[in-house]
Amino acid sequence: GAGVSQSPSNKVTEKGKDVELRCDPISGHTALYWYRQSLGQGLEFLIYFQGNSAPDKSGLPSDRFSAERTGGSVSTLTIQRTQQEDSAVYLCASSLGQYGTQYFGPGTRLTVL
Amino acid sequence: GQQVMQIPQYQHVQEGEDFTTYCNSSTTLSNIQWYKQRPGGHPVFLIQLVKSGEVKKQKRLTFQFGEAKKNSSLHITATQTTDVGTYFCGSGNTGKLIFGQGTTLQVKP
């Protein structure tokens, strides 16, 4: 079946604008994760959704970042008033259960000018 | 919070040489997962270790979980150019993974 998909693949925006990044997880996967990877850096955890439980937002770097998951499937990560330091690749992953293998999407490369 | 330290950050080897990356934590880990990210690609799951002292092999790759469950290693025997990439370890008690900084492997043919 299809893997995790993300859109757009690339996004260039101006400082101060809002952006929305979309993630379509693998069908049937109850857990969904967002990570951020700056150039040449590791994977920084942002937020985690598991079923109908309240999301774990402990990794969000500021209140400009938010995410929602509608109907237990598609997720949207929103960054308000983007800053240049927000430039990074935003990766989404999903897993079958809480401790399952995480399958990553191809990422969205965000560039804030 | 939980932190996972990974060393070395970079490793350059000649094709055919062995390679090892280490993952260390000051706290006991419930599990450890290893991922590989090729240049320009996204992380791909390699393996999960759960038991103390566990050793698993995948062809030329050997994964170990320490007896105290505070460290793990990935060893590649006789590296090939196809092994290039960044190797990440990650661990988590609540579903989310905290990743190490990764070890980037370069293999000279």
Interface residues (C-beta under 8 A of the other chain):
Chain A: A31 Y33 Y35 Q41 G42 L43 E44 F45 Y48 Q50 D56 S58 G59 L91 A93 S95 Q98 Y99 T101 Q102 Y103 F104 G105 P106 G107
Chain B: G1 Q6 N31 Q33 Y35 G41 H42 P43 V44 F45 Q48 F88 G90 G92 T94 G95 K96 L97 I98 F99 G100 Q101 G102
